[in-house]
Amino acid sequence: MKSKVIRTVICIIILISISAPSFADDSSTTIEPYTKNEFPSWAHDIRRTEIITFGSLPFVTLWVTVAYSAIANGEFHNPLDKSGSSYSTTDQKNIMMIAAASSISLGLTDLTINLIQRGIRGAHDKKLRKPDVITIIPYGQQPGAPAADSAKDSKNEPQPPAPEIPTDYLQGGIESAIF
């Protein structure tokens, strides 16, 4: 009796899980890609650190195993050879702890380097950024000199002569043209 109930429950679960995609809404199948600024920079940094930490773990474990056998035993043991002498439980724990610590330090080192580089880039961009204020300097006034407040002050200052416009490039005596 108990086995019939279990079989029935398992069959119902299988039928529901198989038929669930047929009841799905078609609008949920459209996937939009993430935009560049959808996540903050700290989320990108944490994800990059996680990828480097866990991605380097197998390689670091292999090299730690080789180095551990050379240092602890004084001879090279192939870590991929199943028929050779195996490591004790304490040796395996030591190898995994050293490999995990090395992988975490690789991830944190990369995070530190990226944060320092971003800080340097931000300071450099801040230096290069021009101010948002636009200053219009009237013709004839030197930059940094106080502006003339009245027409009397401007009469005392000598006005620069108007620039001469060359006319020898014009054809047929046309003195003004719209291009």
C-alpha positions in Angstrom: 0.0 0.0 0.0 2.8 2.4 1.0 4.7 1.7 -2.2 1.6 2.4 -4.4 1.2 5.8 -2.8 4.9 6.6 -3.3 4.7 5.4 -7.0 1.6 7.5 -7.6 3.2 10.6 -6.0 6.4 10.1 -8.1 4.3 9.7 -11.3 2.3 12.9 -10.6 5.6 14.8 -10.0 7.0 13.5 -13.2 3.9 14.4 -15.2 3.8 17.9 -13.7 7.4 18.5 -14.4 7.1 17.2 -18.0 4.0 19.2 -18.7 5.1 22.5 -17.1 6.9 23.9 -20.2 3.7 23.5 -22.3 1.8 25.9 -19.9 4.6 28.5 -20.0 3.8 31.9 -21.3 5.4 32.8 -24.6 6.2 36.4 -23.5 8.6 35.0 -20.8 10.8 33.4 -23.5 12.0 36.8 -24.8 15.3 37.5 -23.1 16.8 41.0 -23.2 20.6 41.3 -22.8 21.9 43.2 -19.8 22.9 46.8 -20.4 26.4 48.1 -19.6 25.3 50.1 -16.6 22.7 47.8 -15.2 24.9 46.6 -12.4 27.1 48.7 -10.1 30.8 48.5 -10.4 31.2 46.8 -7.0 29.0 43.9 -8.3 31.3 43.5 -11.3 34.3 43.5 -9.0 32.9 40.8 -6.7 31.9 38.7 -9.7 35.4 39.0 -11.3 37.0 38.1 -7.9 34.8 35.1 -7.6 35.6 33.9 -11.2 39.3 34.3 -10.6 39.2 32.6 -7.2 37.2 29.5 -8.3 38.7 29.4 -11.8 42.3 29.2 -10.5 41.5 26.6 -7.8 42.1 23.4 -10.0 45.4 24.8 -11.4 46.6 26.0 -8.0 45.7 22.6 -6.4 47.7 20.8 -9.0 50.8 22.9 -8.5 50.4 22.9 -4.7 50.2 19.1 -4.8 53.4 18.9 -6.8 55.2 21.4 -4.6 53.9 19.7 -1.4 55.2 16.3 -2.5 58.6 17.9 -3.4 58.9 19.8 -0.1 57.3 17.3 2.4 58.5 14.0 0.9 61.7 15.2 -0.8 60.6 13.5 -4.0 58.2 14.1 -6.8 54.8 12.2 -6.7 52.6 12.4 -9.7 49.2 13.7 -8.4 47.3 12.3 -11.4 48.7 8.7 -11.0 46.1 6.5 -9.2 48.5 3.5 -8.9 51.2 5.3 -7.1 51.5 6.1 -3.4 48.6 8.2 -2.2 48.6 11.1 0.2 47.4 10.6 3.8 44.3 12.4 5.0 46.3 15.1 6.8 48.4 15.6 3.6 45.2 16.0 1.5 43.8 18.5 4.1 47.0 20.5 4.0 47.1 20.6 0.2 43.5 21.7 0.0 43.9 24.4 2.6 47.1 25.8 1.0 45.4 25.7 -2.5 42.3 27.4 -1.2 44.3 30.1 0.6 46.4 30.6 -2.6 43.3 30.9 -4.8 41.7 33.4 -2.5 44.8 35.5 -2.4 45.0 35.5 -6.2 41.4 36.8 -6.4 41.9 39.4 -3.7 45.2 40.5 -5.4 43.4 41.0 -8.7 40.6 42.9 -6.9 43.2 45.2 -5.2 45.0 45.9 -8.5 41.8 46.7 -10.3 40.6 49.1 -7.5 44.0 50.9 -7.6 43.9 51.2 -11.4 40.3 52.5 -11.3 41.3 55.1 -8.7 44.3 56.2 -10.8 42.1 56.4 -13.9 39.5 58.4 -12.0 42.0 60.9 -10.7 43.5 61.2 -14.2 40.1 61.7 -15.8 39.2 64.3 -13.1 42.4 66.3 -14.0 41.6 66.2 -17.7 37.9 67.1 -17.3 37.2 70.7 -18.3 35.0 72.9 -16.2 31.4 73.2 -17.3 31.5 77.1 -17.2 31.9 78.8 -20.5 33.3 82.3 -20.5 32.7 84.6 -23.4 35.5 87.2 -23.8 34.6 90.3 -26.0 36.8 91.0 -28.9 39.7 93.2 -27.9 39.7 92.3 -24.2 42.5 90.3 -22.8 41.7 87.1 -20.9 41.8 87.7 -17.1 41.4 91.5 -17.4 38.4 93.1 -15.7 35.5 93.8 -18.0 34.7 97.4 -19.0 31.6 98.6 -17.2 30.8 101.7 -19.2 31.2 103.1 -22.6 33.5 105.7 -21.2 36.1 103.1 -20.2 35.9 101.5 -23.6 36.5 105.0 -25.3 39.7 105.4 -23.4 41.0 102.0 -24.5 42.4 101.9 -28.0 40.4 99.6 -30.2 42.3 97.2 -32.3 42.0 97.8 -36.1 39.6 95.6 -38.0 41.3 92.8 -39.8 41.8 93.2 -43.5 40.0 90.7 -45.7 42.0 89.7 -48.8 40.1 90.0 -52.0 42.5 88.6 -54.5 41.0 85.1 -54.1 37.6 86.3 -55.1 36.5 86.0 -58.8 35.0 88.9 -60.7 35.2 91.4 -57.9 32.7 89.7 -55.6 33.4 91.0 -52.1 31.0 88.8 -50.1 29.9 85.3 -50.7 27.9 82.7 -48.9 29.4 79.2 -49.0 
